Structure formats: structure tokens, C-alpha cells
Amino acid sequence: NNYGYLTWEWAHGLRGYSYPLLFASIYKALQLLAKDDVQLLIWVPRLAQAVLAAFADVKLYSLVRHLENAETAKCVYFCQLCSWFTWYSCTRTLTNTMETLLTIFALSYYPIKGSKMSSSCKYLALIAFAIVIRPTAVIPWIPLVFSHFLQEQRKADLILHNCIPVGLVTIGTSLIIDRVFFGEWVLVQLNFLKFNVLQNLGTFYGSHPWHWYFTQGLPVILGTHLPFFIHGCVLAPKRYRIFLMAVIWTVLVYSMLSHKEFRFIYPVLPFCMVFCGYSLKHLKAWKKPAASFLLLSNLLPALYTGLIHQRGSLDVMSHIQQLCNNSYQSQASVFIMMPCHSTPFYSHVHCPLKMRFLQCPPDLTGNESYTDEADVFYSNPLGWLNKEFYNDTLLPSHLIFFSVLEQEISSFLALRGYEKMATVFHTHVPQGRVGSHIYVYRKKTEMNH
């Protein structure tokens, strides 16, 4: 329908089309069935992700059952199902989520001693697919593939008959898909590597001290699983040492990059769960109280982060979406004055409504004094608004912003005839530019009087 929005990453070829194609295909099918109403567009990707996550959990269970026994498998499965961070992330359509799911699928074919299910081709193909979706997926697999290579008797076979064909087919497919959609040859994985590692431009989005993953990242995503994980690492048999190596190695590699986020190390969580389950199984008499403790202590953060925390940015979209049904949709325009990408965009609106938000692409020209639009706006919101909307005809019909901004721009709102039409709860822990509530303001028109 020729509306929508592509972020700067697409303009610079940092993102590939292979993963979005999955959802685009579902959207296309819905459109052909004339079932593409906005609620389905919002829910279907999450449901698809949830189904894949459920399959991955079952795969993890059957993997441990093959390697150990049903009891250990149940404990690992229980730990996995308890994890608050898995609840929080597994239905989100982040590339990190897909990377984690593919890591579990690949793990179930990985040739660890005592594994009857191993298949070099299958696990390498799954890793390759994960790398196409998010190039960082290679990190946890470096020690695992290296260890496999050292143990393998037929080394040449592994490389010639498995690694090379799988690599070529995957990169080839990815290249062709991206060629079709970009309209030119783009090697996304190389661009991603250049941007994040060689130029270290991720720093633009914030940087943390080197130890952040060890002192905050991993402890937070493990939560109350942490003592079980440590206990499990001590107990687990030698052959699982490679899993621990993968966890430590991944966290170390990510620690070297200055831009850090919790979701980046999500793919090591399944490895950790193997150790947590091992620990739980060996607690014998204490197993039931320990399991109850795990369940209760994870349930609250899972429910809170999944249902309450920062929910405003989704809730506010239904207010915007209502403008679609209105007869004056053609005159309506929405300006989201919030930190970049605070809200979803057209997937939650599904009509050609005029919308815009503050931009924050990083500078790729090497300009030292570069400041993005969002930063310029926040340095002087009132001045920026008066300059941007110097003429009344340019004013958007609706403004959306966090409660913390209201005081500062109140004179602009009053002078230009805006009235508050909705207040949406966002978070209990407002920070900096992110307020506790989101306000929707509407320009008074003659129609309203």
C-alpha cells in the first residue's frame, strides 16, 4: 500500500530481509484471506514466535533426556519454564529471540559425548541460519564448533562435506533474498560486523563498563537461578564443560563491545538452564522447596515485566489507531515526541496515517560534532517546537509525549490550542526522558467546538 517506514539500518544495509520475510509472508497470507485487521497484525508475529519458543523448550527437554535421563530433563525443563527473562523475551520478535531459539535447535543436533541425535549437517545449518538472522550468533558457537572439530576423526570430511556446503547454501540464499528486496547486492553480515565491531558505532546508543555483563547483565537475566547455575557448574559432568566454556566465552566477547544490553546475552540462557536443572535434580530432599522458590521468585518479575512495566508505548498505539476509523483521517497527523523507537509504528496502526517520530540515526560520515534530532530536541524542546512549527499549517493534529516533558512545553501547547485527550500509564520507574505516563494531546479544531 506504499506506506510504512524503514529505519536507517535498512538504508545502510545492516539488516537482512530473511527474518522479517517470515512475518511478511504471514502478513501476505492474512491479506489474501482478507483477514489483515490490525489486531491480527499485532498478535500473529507474537504467536508465531511463541509457538517456536514452545518447540525450542520441548527440544531442550528431549536433548537432556537423551543425554541424561527423564528426571534431569524434567528439572532442566522446569528451570527453563520458570525463567522470568525467557517469559519476557521469547514472544518478542527480536532477532536475539530467534538467535536463542535456533541455538537450542542446533544444540539438539550437536555431537556432545553420549548424544545419539547428533547430525553435523543439521546443527551447522541451524547455526548458519542464525548467523544470517543475527551475525553475533556465531559467538557462542565458536568454542562448540572448535571443540567438535578437535574431537572429529574425519576433519577434512567435516569441512568439505558439511561446513563449506552449508555455508555456501546459506550465504547464497541470504544474498539472493537481500538482492531481491534491496535491489542490489548487499552483504548484510559484513556491514553489521563493520558497524558494530570495526567502527564500534554501537557506542552511539550508550556504553557500559567492561564488567557489566558479569556484575549486572548475567546476574539479572538469571535472577534467582544464579545460585542453582553456580551449583550446577560445580556438579555437572566433564562433558558439559564445553557448555560452560560457551557461556563464559560469549560473555567475555560481548564485554569487549562498549554497547551492552541484556538481550544480547539471551542466547546463553539455555546453556545456563542445563546447569540449573542439574543442580535442582541433585538437591534431593530440598528439591520441592527449591522448585517452589524458583517458581514464585520468577513468576512476579515475569508477570510484572510482561504485563505492567513500560506497557504504555503499546497501549498508546490503540489511541493512534482509532484515528484510522475517523472520517478526518486524511487531515490527521501524529507526532511522537519521545526517545527514538519508543513505540511501534505502522504494524500497530495499519492505515496510511501521517506519522513521524524523532530520528536518531548515528553519523556514518565521521563528523565529530554530530547530534541526532532527538538530542537536539531534548536540549531545548520549546525552542525546537517553535522553530519546527513556525507556521500553524504545519502543526500535527496529535502530539504524543512522556509526562516529564509536559511542564517544559506547556506554553507551546496552550498557545497552539492543544488539549489533553488521553493519559496512558507507562512505568513505575520513570528515568530521564522516560516518564511514568504518556500523554496524548489533540489540536482543538472548529469541529470540536
VOPAMAR-806581 format. One line per field, with one value per residue (C-alpha): residue number from 1; x, z, y. Coordinates in nm, 3 decimals, padded with zeros to 5 digits, m for minus. Each point is the difference from the previous one (the first is absolute). Layout:
<rs>
num <- c(NUM / ...)
xx <- c(X / ...)
zz <- c(Z / ...)
yy <- c(Y / ...)
</rs>
This chain:
<rs>
num <- c(1 / 2 / 3 / 4 / 5 / 6 / 7 / 8 / 9 / 10 / 11 / 12 / 13 / 14 / 15 / 16 / 17 / 18 / 19 / 20 / 21 / 22 / 23 / 24 / 25 / 26 / 27 / 28 / 29 / 30 / 31 / 32 / 33 / 34 / 35 / 36 / 37 / 38 / 39 / 40 / 41 / 42 / 43 / 44 / 45 / 46 / 47 / 48 / 49 / 50 / 51 / 52 / 53 / 54 / 55 / 56 / 57 / 58 / 59 / 60 / 61 / 62 / 63 / 64 / 65 / 66 / 67 / 68 / 69 / 70 / 71 / 72 / 73 / 74 / 75 / 76 / 77 / 78 / 79 / 80 / 81 / 82 / 83 / 84 / 85 / 86 / 87 / 88 / 89 / 90 / 91 / 92 / 93 / 94 / 95 / 96 / 97 / 98 / 99 / 100 / 101 / 102 / 103 / 104 / 105 / 106 / 107 / 108 / 109 / 110 / 111 / 112 / 113 / 114 / 115 / 116 / 117 / 118 / 119 / 120 / 121 / 122 / 123 / 124 / 125 / 126 / 127 / 128 / 129 / 130 / 131 / 132 / 133 / 134 / 135 / 136 / 137 / 138 / 139 / 140 / 141 / 142 / 143 / 144 / 145 / 146 / 147 / 148 / 149 / 150 / 151 / 152 / 153 / 154 / 155 / 156 / 157 / 158 / 159 / 160 / 161 / 162 / 163 / 164 / 165 / 166 / 167 / 168 / 169 / 170 / 171 / 172 / 173 / 174 / 175 / 176 / 177 / 178 / 179 / 180 / 181 / 182 / 183 / 184 / 185 / 186 / 187 / 188 / 189 / 190 / 191 / 192 / 193 / 194 / 195 / 196 / 197 / 198 / 199 / 200 / 201 / 202 / 203 / 204 / 205 / 206 / 207 / 208 / 209 / 210 / 211 / 212 / 213 / 214 / 215 / 216 / 217 / 218 / 219 / 220 / 221 / 222 / 223 / 224 / 225 / 226 / 227 / 228 / 229 / 230 / 231 / 232 / 233 / 234 / 235 / 236 / 237 / 238 / 239 / 240 / 241 / 242 / 243 / 244 / 245 / 246 / 247 / 248 / 249 / 250 / 251 / 252 / 253 / 254 / 255 / 256 / 257 / 258 / 259 / 260 / 261 / 262 / 263 / 264 / 265 / 266 / 267 / 268 / 269 / 270 / 271 / 272 / 273 / 274 / 275 / 276 / 277 / 278 / 279 / 280 / 281 / 282 / 283 / 284 / 285 / 286 / 287 / 288 / 289 / 290 / 291 / 292 / 293 / 294 / 295 / 296 / 297 / 298 / 299 / 300 / 301 / 302 / 303 / 304 / 305 / 306 / 307 / 308 / 309 / 310 / 311 / 312 / 313 / 314 / 315 / 316 / 317 / 318 / 319 / 320 / 321 / 322 / 323 / 324 / 325 / 326 / 327 / 328 / 329 / 330 / 331 / 332 / 333 / 334 / 335 / 336 / 337 / 338 / 339 / 340 / 341 / 342 / 343 / 344 / 345 / 346 / 347 / 348 / 349 / 350 / 351 / 352 / 353 / 354 / 355 / 356 / 357 / 358 / 359 / 360 / 361 / 362 / 363 / 364 / 365 / 366 / 367 / 368 / 369 / 370 / 371 / 372 / 373 / 374 / 375 / 376 / 377 / 378 / 379 / 380 / 381 / 382 / 383 / 384 / 385 / 386 / 387 / 388 / 389 / 390 / 391 / 392 / 393 / 394 / 395 / 396 / 397 / 398 / 399 / 400 / 401 / 402 / 403 / 404 / 405 / 406 / 407 / 408 / 409 / 410 / 411 / 412 / 413 / 414 / 415 / 416 / 417 / 418 / 419 / 420 / 421 / 422 / 423 / 424 / 425 / 426 / 427 / 428 / 429 / 430 / 431 / 432 / 433 / 434 / 435 / 436 / 437 / 438 / 439 / 440 / 441 / 442 / 443 / 444 / 445 / 446 / 447 / 448 / 449)
xx <- c(00.000 / 00.309 / 00.010 / 00.215 / 00.343 / 00.351 / 00.253 / 00.352 / 00.145 / m00.179 / 00.134 / 00.353 / m00.057 / 00.059 / m00.313 / m00.094 / m00.345 / 00.009 / m00.155 / m00.261 / m00.098 / m00.143 / m00.248 / m00.054 / m00.111 / m00.250 / m00.124 / m00.035 / m00.200 / m00.230 / m00.045 / m00.093 / m00.253 / m00.129 / 00.071 / 00.269 / m00.164 / 00.231 / m00.055 / 00.114 / 00.300 / 00.103 / m00.064 / 00.102 / 00.378 / m00.005 / m00.194 / 00.237 / 00.295 / m00.174 / m00.062 / 00.367 / 00.104 / m00.223 / 00.159 / 00.345 / m00.088 / m00.115 / 00.320 / 00.206 / m00.193 / 00.054 / 00.368 / 00.064 / m00.210 / 00.225 / 00.318 / m00.104 / m00.340 / m00.362 / 00.041 / 00.285 / m00.186 / m00.307 / 00.212 / 00.165 / m00.339 / m00.145 / 00.288 / m00.044 / m00.375 / 00.059 / 00.250 / m00.150 / 00.225 / m00.113 / m00.361 / 00.088 / 00.187 / m00.122 / m00.308 / 00.172 / 00.096 / 00.359 / 00.279 / 00.152 / m00.303 / 00.033 / 00.374 / m00.075 / m00.263 / 00.226 / 00.281 / m00.222 / m00.100 / 00.365 / 00.102 / m00.233 / 00.204 / 00.340 / 00.233 / 00.066 / 00.135 / m00.291 / m00.227 / m00.194 / m00.170 / 00.304 / 00.011 / 00.277 / m00.194 / m00.314 / 00.169 / 00.231 / m00.294 / m00.192 / 00.301 / 00.045 / m00.364 / 00.041 / 00.307 / m00.198 / m00.267 / 00.248 / 00.373 / 00.086 / m00.150 / 00.344 / 00.148 / m00.135 / 00.064 / 00.370 / 00.114 / m00.262 / 00.091 / 00.371 / m00.043 / m00.195 / 00.274 / 00.270 / m00.195 / m00.098 / 00.200 / m00.090 / 00.099 / 00.024 / m00.344 / m00.152 / 00.135 / m00.048 / m00.331 / m00.170 / 00.144 / 00.068 / m00.323 / m00.216 / 00.181 / m00.030 / m00.368 / m00.092 / 00.200 / m00.125 / m00.364 / 00.044 / 00.173 / m00.276 / m00.280 / 00.176 / 00.071 / m00.371 / m00.107 / 00.291 / 00.012 / 00.379 / 00.260 / 00.048 / 00.201 / m00.192 / 00.211 / 00.318 / m00.161 / m00.128 / 00.349 / 00.158 / m00.248 / m00.005 / 00.354 / 00.244 / m00.153 / m00.152 / m00.287 / m00.235 / 00.150 / m00.229 / m00.286 / 00.171 / 00.302 / 00.057 / 00.313 / 00.175 / m00.120 / m00.369 / m00.106 / 00.169 / m00.122 / m00.345 / m00.086 / 00.022 / m00.107 / m00.313 / m00.113 / 00.073 / m00.174 / m00.063 / 00.140 / 00.350 / 00.082 / m00.133 / 00.211 / 00.318 / m00.085 / m00.072 / 00.333 / 00.181 / m00.206 / m00.040 / 00.208 / 00.310 / m00.170 / m00.218 / 00.306 / m00.023 / m00.341 / 00.152 / 00.286 / m00.254 / m00.171 / 00.323 / 00.146 / m00.319 / m00.022 / 00.370 / m00.031 / m00.307 / 00.180 / 00.252 / m00.270 / m00.088 / m00.373 / m00.161 / m00.358 / m00.161 / m00.150 / 00.342 / 00.089 / m00.344 / 00.140 / 00.217 / m00.303 / m00.089 / 00.358 / m00.037 / m00.332 / 00.171 / 00.215 / m00.293 / m00.199 / 00.299 / 00.023 / m00.374 / 00.003 / 00.283 / m00.171 / m00.199 / m00.193 / 00.021 / m00.124 / m00.366 / 00.065 / 00.271 / m00.238 / m00.274 / 00.249 / 00.107 / m00.357 / m00.122 / 00.308 / m00.019 / m00.375 / m00.016 / 00.272 / m00.134 / m00.354 / 00.116 / 00.240 / m00.234 / m00.327 / 00.066 / 00.350 / 00.029 / m00.332 / m00.101 / 00.184 / m00.227 / m00.320 / 00.036 / m00.005 / m00.369 / m00.072 / 00.193 / m00.166 / m00.344 / 00.088 / m00.018 / m00.373 / m00.066 / m00.136 / 00.278 / 00.284 / 00.133 / 00.041 / 00.132 / 00.374 / 00.188 / 00.331 / 00.164 / 00.230 / 00.173 / 00.347 / 00.059 / m00.202 / m00.194 / m00.313 / m00.078 / m00.102 / m00.217 / m00.036 / m00.224 / m00.187 / m00.051 / m00.129 / 00.186 / m00.018 / 00.264 / 00.236 / 00.345 / 00.238 / 00.330 / 00.285 / 00.327 / 00.215 / 00.369 / 00.236 / 00.187 / 00.204 / 00.238 / m00.127 / 00.121 / m00.261 / m00.300 / m00.316 / m00.310 / m00.347 / m00.120 / 00.296 / m00.044 / m00.369 / 00.064 / 00.266 / m00.270 / m00.349 / m00.186 / 00.244 / 00.005 / m00.381 / m00.036 / 00.266 / m00.134 / m00.364 / 00.055 / m00.322 / m00.334 / m00.075 / 00.296 / m00.134 / m00.084 / m00.354 / 00.128 / 00.307 / 00.119 / 00.263 / 00.110 / m00.141 / 00.346 / m00.009 / m00.338 / 00.124 / 00.270 / m00.223 / m00.322 / 00.017 / 00.027 / m00.298 / m00.215 / 00.091 / m00.057 / m00.330 / 00.077 / m00.210 / 00.078 / m00.223 / 00.160 / 00.241 / 00.161 / 00.192 / 00.356 / 00.229 / 00.049 / 00.368 / 00.023 / 00.358 / 00.139 / m00.201 / m00.240 / m00.294 / m00.246 / m00.286 / m00.051 / m00.224 / m00.200 / m00.076 / m00.239 / m00.019 / m00.336 / m00.174 / m00.314 / m00.162 / 00.051 / m00.155)
zz <- c(00.000 / m00.025 / 00.356 / 00.290 / 00.128 / m00.035 / 00.270 / m00.087 / 00.041 / m00.319 / m00.190 / 00.090 / m00.056 / 00.363 / 00.016 / m00.217 / m00.132 / 00.083 / 00.348 / m00.074 / m00.304 / 00.241 / 00.137 / m00.335 / m00.141 / 00.283 / m00.060 / m00.372 / 00.072 / 00.232 / m00.270 / m00.261 / 00.242 / 00.061 / 00.369 / 00.038 / 00.270 / 00.239 / 00.300 / m00.200 / m00.135 / 00.359 / 00.140 / m00.279 / 00.013 / 00.378 / m00.027 / m00.267 / 00.225 / 00.299 / m00.191 / m00.102 / 00.360 / 00.122 / m00.253 / 00.115 / 00.366 / m00.093 / m00.204 / 00.304 / 00.206 / m00.248 / m00.037 / 00.374 / 00.010 / m00.265 / 00.171 / 00.358 / 00.108 / 00.028 / 00.353 / m00.087 / m00.317 / 00.205 / 00.230 / m00.291 / m00.166 / 00.323 / 00.040 / m00.361 / 00.046 / 00.322 / m00.141 / 00.019 / m00.278 / m00.235 / 00.072 / m00.065 / m00.326 / m00.169 / m00.166 / m00.108 / m00.366 / 00.074 / m00.206 / 00.336 / 00.071 / m00.329 / 00.059 / 00.337 / m00.142 / m00.286 / 00.251 / 00.192 / m00.322 / m00.108 / 00.345 / m00.033 / m00.301 / 00.142 / 00.043 / 00.373 / 00.150 / 00.059 / m00.250 / m00.230 / m00.192 / m00.139 / m00.359 / m00.114 / m00.301 / 00.196 / 00.280 / m00.234 / m00.222 / 00.303 / 00.117 / m00.352 / m00.008 / 00.340 / m00.129 / m00.300 / 00.235 / 00.248 / m00.075 / 00.372 / 00.021 / m00.103 / 00.340 / 00.231 / m00.271 / m00.050 / 00.299 / m00.077 / m00.367 / 00.084 / 00.263 / m00.247 / m00.259 / 00.245 / 00.093 / m00.357 / m00.158 / m00.358 / 00.015 / m00.377 / m00.048 / 00.257 / m00.178 / m00.362 / 00.030 / 00.278 / 00.079 / m00.354 / m00.170 / 00.291 / 00.004 / m00.373 / m00.018 / 00.293 / m00.105 / m00.357 / 00.106 / 00.226 / m00.278 / m00.249 / 00.243 / 00.079 / m00.370 / m00.078 / 00.270 / 00.002 / m00.378 / 00.008 / 00.136 / 00.373 / 00.243 / 00.314 / 00.236 / m00.103 / 00.044 / 00.343 / 00.103 / m00.134 / 00.185 / 00.336 / 00.032 / m00.229 / 00.030 / 00.343 / m00.087 / 00.237 / 00.270 / m00.139 / 00.178 / 00.338 / 00.152 / 00.319 / 00.195 / m00.115 / 00.302 / m00.049 / m00.124 / 00.294 / 00.268 / m00.140 / m00.338 / 00.076 / 00.370 / m00.100 / m00.285 / 00.211 / 00.300 / 00.277 / m00.226 / 00.072 / 00.310 / m00.180 / m00.304 / 00.208 / 00.191 / m00.328 / m00.152 / 00.292 / m00.024 / m00.372 / m00.171 / m00.202 / m00.337 / 00.079 / 00.061 / m00.363 / 00.074 / 00.284 / m00.228 / m00.252 / 00.269 / 00.135 / m00.346 / m00.126 / 00.302 / m00.037 / m00.369 / 00.058 / 00.289 / m00.249 / m00.192 / 00.175 / m00.082 / 00.229 / 00.039 / 00.195 / m00.316 / m00.163 / 00.235 / m00.014 / m00.221 / 00.286 / 00.227 / m00.130 / 00.077 / 00.351 / 00.045 / m00.056 / 00.307 / 00.202 / m00.068 / 00.094 / 00.331 / 00.069 / m00.061 / 00.249 / 00.280 / 00.076 / 00.322 / m00.065 / m00.357 / 00.065 / 00.211 / m00.245 / m00.294 / 00.179 / 00.075 / m00.366 / m00.125 / 00.238 / m00.024 / m00.382 / m00.035 / 00.143 / m00.219 / m00.303 / 00.051 / 00.092 / m00.293 / m00.240 / 00.089 / 00.184 / m00.044 / m00.291 / m00.147 / m00.092 / m00.330 / m00.121 / 00.164 / m00.155 / m00.348 / 00.034 / 00.042 / m00.320 / m00.178 / 00.074 / m00.228 / m00.291 / 00.042 / 00.006 / m00.297 / 00.041 / m00.028 / m00.304 / 00.210 / 00.309 / 00.066 / 00.298 / 00.139 / 00.260 / 00.213 / 00.186 / 00.005 / m00.327 / m00.068 / 00.326 / m00.171 / m00.281 / m00.327 / m00.295 / 00.099 / 00.286 / m00.206 / m00.341 / m00.189 / m00.191 / 00.289 / m00.006 / 00.286 / 00.097 / 00.294 / 00.109 / m00.202 / 00.142 / m00.272 / 00.092 / m00.210 / m00.251 / m00.151 / 00.293 / 00.096 / 00.358 / 00.092 / m00.125 / 00.214 / m00.097 / m00.026 / 00.330 / 00.191 / m00.167 / 00.093 / 00.365 / 00.044 / m00.053 / m00.063 / m00.004 / m00.234 / m00.230 / m00.025 / m00.071 / m00.269 / m00.158 / 00.000 / m00.081 / m00.197 / 00.141 / m00.316 / 00.082 / 00.342 / 00.051 / 00.111 / 00.278 / 00.223 / 00.209 / 00.271 / 00.345 / 00.305 / 00.093 / m00.306 / 00.069 / 00.236 / m00.241 / m00.305 / 00.174 / m00.153 / m00.352 / 00.065 / 00.136 / m00.272 / m00.288 / 00.139 / 00.104 / 00.257 / 00.185 / m00.121 / 00.163 / 00.275 / m00.031 / 00.278 / m00.101 / 00.291 / 00.376 / m00.047 / m00.214 / m00.103 / m00.176 / m00.317 / 00.075 / 00.213 / 00.207 / m00.238 / m00.368 / m00.096 / m00.321 / m00.096 / m00.275 / m00.183 / 00.060 / m00.332 / m00.096 / m00.025 / 00.373 / 00.108)
yy <- c(00.000 / 00.220 / 00.123 / m00.105 / 00.083 / m00.138 / 00.092 / 00.118 / m00.353 / m00.103 / 00.298 / m00.107 / m00.373 / m00.105 / m00.214 / m00.294 / m00.089 / m00.372 / 00.031 / 00.272 / m00.208 / m00.257 / 00.255 / 00.167 / m00.337 / m00.043 / 00.358 / m00.072 / m00.316 / 00.197 / 00.265 / m00.261 / m00.145 / 00.355 / m00.053 / 00.267 / 00.207 / 00.179 / m00.230 / m00.302 / 00.190 / 00.071 / m00.347 / m00.238 / 00.068 / m00.041 / m00.323 / m00.132 / 00.087 / m00.162 / m00.324 / m00.015 / 00.069 / m00.283 / m00.237 / 00.109 / m00.071 / m00.350 / m00.049 / 00.096 / m00.255 / m00.283 / 00.090 / m00.034 / m00.317 / m00.156 / 00.116 / m00.073 / m00.132 / 00.103 / 00.137 / 00.237 / 00.099 / 00.090 / 00.216 / 00.183 / 00.046 / 00.134 / 00.249 / 00.112 / 00.049 / 00.195 / 00.245 / 00.349 / 00.126 / m00.275 / 00.095 / 00.362 / m00.060 / m00.317 / 00.149 / 00.320 / 00.018 / 00.100 / m00.153 / m00.098 / m00.219 / m00.184 / m00.036 / m00.165 / m00.237 / m00.108 / m00.054 / m00.245 / m00.179 / m00.021 / m00.124 / m00.297 / m00.123 / 00.094 / m00.301 / 00.005 / m00.326 / m00.238 / 00.171 / m00.234 / 00.279 / 00.178 / 00.116 / 00.233 / 00.119 / 00.085 / 00.186 / 00.192 / 00.097 / 00.130 / 00.204 / 00.135 / 00.107 / 00.167 / 00.187 / 00.124 / 00.136 / 00.150 / m00.031 / 00.000 / m00.351 / m00.123 / 00.098 / m00.276 / m00.258 / 00.074 / m00.215 / m00.268 / m00.038 / 00.014 / m00.273 / m00.215 / 00.050 / m00.114 / m00.316 / m00.083 / m00.281 / 00.092 / 00.367 / 00.052 / m00.156 / 00.231 / 00.306 / m00.109 / m00.182 / 00.195 / 00.344 / 00.121 / m00.119 / 00.122 / 00.335 / 00.052 / m00.094 / 00.224 / 00.304 / m00.051 / m00.012 / 00.301 / 00.196 / m00.079 / 00.095 / 00.329 / 00.062 / m00.030 / 00.247 / 00.247 / 00.001 / m00.038 / m00.242 / 00.061 / m00.215 / 00.092 / m00.211 / 00.182 / 00.343 / m00.104 / m00.109 / 00.319 / 00.219 / m00.175 / m00.129 / 00.180 / 00.349 / m00.073 / 00.237 / m00.181 / 00.225 / 00.268 / m00.180 / 00.002 / m00.169 / m00.197 / m00.102 / m00.320 / m00.204 / 00.087 / m00.347 / m00.172 / 00.240 / 00.084 / m00.153 / m00.372 / 00.021 / 00.194 / m00.226 / m00.310 / 00.153 / m00.252 / m00.274 / 00.135 / m00.212 / m00.312 / 00.083 / 00.030 / m00.320 / m00.180 / 00.111 / m00.165 / m00.322 / m00.059 / m00.272 / 00.092 / m00.030 / 00.304 / 00.214 / 00.109 / 00.159 / 00.198 / 00.100 / 00.128 / 00.211 / 00.152 / 00.058 / 00.171 / 00.228 / 00.086 / 00.084 / 00.218 / 00.169 / 00.140 / 00.187 / 00.325 / m00.005 / m00.258 / m00.124 / m00.284 / m00.154 / m00.040 / m00.287 / m00.161 / m00.284 / m00.133 / m00.045 / m00.351 / m00.116 / 00.138 / m00.182 / m00.337 / 00.072 / 00.137 / m00.317 / m00.215 / 00.184 / m00.032 / m00.374 / m00.052 / 00.189 / m00.319 / 00.080 / 00.372 / m00.036 / 00.091 / 00.312 / 00.110 / m00.044 / 00.196 / 00.276 / 00.014 / 00.009 / 00.271 / 00.220 / m00.005 / 00.028 / 00.352 / 00.156 / m00.191 / 00.130 / 00.349 / 00.048 / m00.180 / 00.171 / 00.329 / 00.140 / 00.248 / m00.107 / 00.353 / 00.003 / m00.282 / 00.129 / 00.343 / m00.156 / m00.088 / 00.374 / 00.072 / m00.291 / 00.147 / 00.292 / m00.246 / m00.055 / 00.372 / 00.187 / 00.259 / m00.252 / 00.188 / 00.317 / m00.179 / m00.016 / m00.135 / 00.116 / m00.224 / 00.215 / m00.282 / m00.159 / m00.189 / m00.312 / 00.031 / m00.127 / m00.244 / 00.161 / m00.099 / m00.367 / 00.121 / 00.261 / m00.163 / 00.302 / 00.276 / 00.246 / 00.276 / m00.089 / 00.113 / m00.046 / 00.152 / m00.152 / m00.126 / m00.155 / m00.013 / 00.209 / m00.214 / 00.282 / 00.042 / 00.345 / 00.066 / 00.260 / m00.203 / 00.006 / m00.196 / 00.153 / m00.148 / 00.149 / 00.338 / m00.009 / m00.093 / 00.267 / 00.266 / m00.147 / 00.332 / 00.171 / m00.302 / m00.015 / 00.371 / m00.020 / m00.323 / 00.112 / 00.369 / m00.002 / m00.124 / m00.200 / m00.226 / m00.102 / m00.370 / m00.075 / m00.227 / 00.015 / m00.292 / 00.034 / m00.116 / 00.180 / 00.138 / 00.228 / 00.165 / 00.272 / 00.111 / 00.039 / 00.111 / 00.350 / m00.145 / m00.231 / 00.284 / 00.252 / m00.242 / m00.124 / m00.357 / m00.185 / m00.323 / m00.281 / m00.305 / m00.105 / m00.342 / m00.174 / m00.098 / m00.092 / 00.018 / 00.088 / 00.314 / 00.080 / 00.304 / 00.062 / m00.287 / 00.106 / m00.202 / 00.082 / 00.078 / 00.289 / 00.030 / 00.360 / 00.100 / 00.332 / 00.164 / 00.047 / 00.186 / m00.344 / m00.058 / 00.330)
</rs>
